[in-house]
Amino acid sequence: MTATLPRRDRRAFLPAFPHVRGTLPRPLATSLVVAAAVLLAAAVGWFSVVQGPIPAAAIVAGLVAAVVVLSDPRAGIWAVVGVMTLLPFAVIPVRVGLTLTLFEAAALGTLGVWALRVMLRRDERIVSNTPAALIVLLLAFTLFAFLLGVHNAYSSQTFHDYGKFVLAVLLVFVVWNTTRTLDDARRLTTVLLLGTGAAAALGLVLYAGGPGLTLRVLSRLIPYGYPSTRIVRYVEDDPAKPMRLISTSVDPNSFGGLLAVVFVLACAAAIARQRLLPRWLTGPVILLTGMAMLLTQSRGAWVGAAAGLAVLTLLRYRWLIVPGGVLAAAVLGLGLGSSFIHRLYLGLTLQDQATKLRLAEYRNAIAIIREHPFFGVGFGEAPSITLQTGVSSIYLTIAERTGLLGLAVFLFAIGAVALAGFRFWRHQRDTAAGDLALGLLAALATALTVGVFDHYFFNITFPHMVALFWMICGLILALAYPSRLRRWAGA
């Protein structure tokens, strides 16, 4: 059976609130629309004269994006993906009480539209089961830990960052409940590949142009919330060592994690037996994200991508073992990419400065966990002047922030998601939906492996990476636990 949209969903987007249609006479509604358009045009024209054409164009683009987001939560999720891949740290240059980031605005709009649809439409239902309960429980633990540690040097930015973190996690429910057909899942996956591929292409162009081009381009983003220092990044922050590719993601390690997840997802789509995405899309994305991932110099991303590919190979494509082994032997024998191999070797043998710093962070985190084993220290500073929070591992980060109980809930929640996805794949392994589920499971394995070496999938200052992690989980859950009765077989 081929998965198709229900009859009333055949249009790309549905009105978010159908119950309010027809409440105004048509002439009055038309007049209001015309008046609003004239006022908007006048405001944009005035803003263009005062601030210049580029900010005015940005305002127009933002308004168009806002209309799209408000039209359907699925479109809102696409907007969130676009922001988190291309402009994850950009802020809206208009302060209304506080400075909103583009990510925050898109996430708030999407969650708000989805919540109103649930309240206003009788046929909208929220899926509830064990994974959902565990995710809610995880959020409850983070909130309890946040309140418990409120005396640990919190600032207004800490509250703001935690709010963005909660928004990012809640997107799992929007993705889960609005992905109702295989076409929905395919479209969201396509947007994720396109956005990340574009970010990788931009990063490669900046990298090819050297530090000068990178500095000139990225410094233009400073008025929009981007940092004014450490714009160009180097290995171990030493300009004498290789430059690291960052695109517009500021941090090369977090960008490497994004590239690793999408690289594995694109590889899974390219070799799928039941092709869901065209190879004209997956091929370039694999090439762009693979090259960019290497140039980020993020060894955690490299190992994570290898783990994701291993999941694909061992579960479904064992025929890749021989050619993969031959290719690896050829790379080593011919000395190709020797600088990358040497950097990986230094990390695995604990010889370089960055790895030694990570080991110190691990020891510091374990000391914090020993002193605060149950509920952690919250999301501020450590209560002891001899210890510092912040560690390059999502598992140790969760344990020091929310305690071992919070870490246990996180592991149970992710285990429930992975188990549901695996069971679905076992039953649908010969369908396009099954192949997509396997790719998502491999992407999740990539993120979890990267999490051993980095913290940004559970870091309140990287909400776009938190959103990426939970969007992958949301797509897995949408396949395994559909929000409405439907059948994926044969899709």
Secondary structure as UniProt FT lines:
FT   HELIX           7..9
FT   HELIX           18..20
FT   TURN            21..22
FT   HELIX           26..51
FT   HELIX           53..71
FT   HELIX           73..86
FT   TURN            88..89
FT   HELIX           102..120
FT   TURN            122..123
FT   HELIX           130..148
FT   TURN            149..153
FT   HELIX           156..178
FT   HELIX           182..219
FT   TURN            220..221
FT   HELIX           222..224
FT   STRAND          233..234
FT   HELIX           235..237
FT   TURN            239..240
FT   STRAND          243..244
FT   TURN            247..248
FT   HELIX           252..271
FT   HELIX           279..295
FT   TURN            296..297
FT   HELIX           299..315
FT   HELIX           318..320
FT   HELIX           321..334
FT   TURN            335..337
FT   HELIX           338..348
FT   TURN            349..350
FT   HELIX           353..371
FT   TURN            373..375
FT   TURN            378..379
FT   TURN            385..386
FT   HELIX           394..427
FT   TURN            429..430
FT   HELIX           432..453
FT   HELIX           456..458
FT   TURN            460..461
FT   HELIX           463..480
FT   TURN            489..490
//
